[in-house]
């Protein structure tokens, strides 16, 4: 997956495998991962007729997300 360089400096959300999503300011796009600043992780647990959502600020200023784990992405809003 490739991400457009125009997203650098923007707050984005990336939806990943296994019901995880990450939101943060995109500061770098590397060959294998992207770097988010002030990251927040959301985990969605799907059970019959109920979706539970956990939102957690990650314990670091920067967080790296593997490009091969990303299903979709866009500007956070």
C-alpha positions in Angstrom: 0.0 0.0 0.0 1.3 3.5 -0.7 0.1 6.6 1.0 0.1 10.0 -0.7 2.8 12.4 0.6 0.1 15.2 0.7 -1.1 13.6 4.0 2.1 14.3 5.8 1.4 16.9 8.5 -2.3 16.0 8.6 -4.2 14.1 11.3 -5.2 10.8 9.8 -6.9 7.6 10.8 -5.7 4.3 9.5 -7.9 1.2 9.8 -6.0 -2.0 10.3 -6.5 -5.7 10.5 -8.0 -7.3 13.6 -10.4 -4.4 14.3 -7.6 -1.8 15.3 -7.5 1.8 14.1 -4.9 4.4 14.8 -5.3 8.2 14.7 -2.5 10.8 14.9 -0.6 13.4 13.0 1.3 11.7 10.1 4.9 12.8 10.3 6.7 10.2 8.1 6.0 7.5 5.5 8.7 4.9 5.4 9.3 1.9 3.1 7.6 -0.4 5.5 5.7 1.7 8.1 4.3 5.1 8.8 5.0 7.3 11.9 2.2 8.9 13.8 2.5 11.7 16.4 0.3 11.8 19.5 -1.3 8.5 18.6 -4.7 7.2 19.7 -5.6 3.5 19.2 -9.2 2.3 18.9 -10.1 -1.4 19.3 -13.5 -2.6 18.2 -14.7 -5.9 19.6 -17.5 -7.3 17.6 -19.8 -9.7 19.5 -23.3 -10.8 18.4 -25.6 -7.7 18.2 -23.1 -5.5 20.1 -19.9 -3.6 19.2 -17.7 -2.5 22.1 -15.2 0.2 21.4 -12.1 1.0 23.5 -10.2 4.2 22.8 -6.7 4.6 24.3 -4.0 7.2 24.1 -0.8 5.2 23.4 2.1 5.7 25.9 4.5 7.3 23.4 4.8 10.6 21.5 5.3 8.6 18.3 3.9 5.3 17.1 4.7 3.2 14.0 2.1 1.3 12.0 3.1 -1.4 9.6 1.9 -0.5 6.0 1.0 -4.1 5.2 -1.5 -4.1 8.2 -3.4 -1.1 6.8 -6.7 -1.8 5.1 -7.8 1.9 4.6 -6.9 5.4 5.6 -8.1 9.0 5.4 -8.2 12.4 7.1 -9.5 12.3 10.7 -12.5 14.4 11.2 
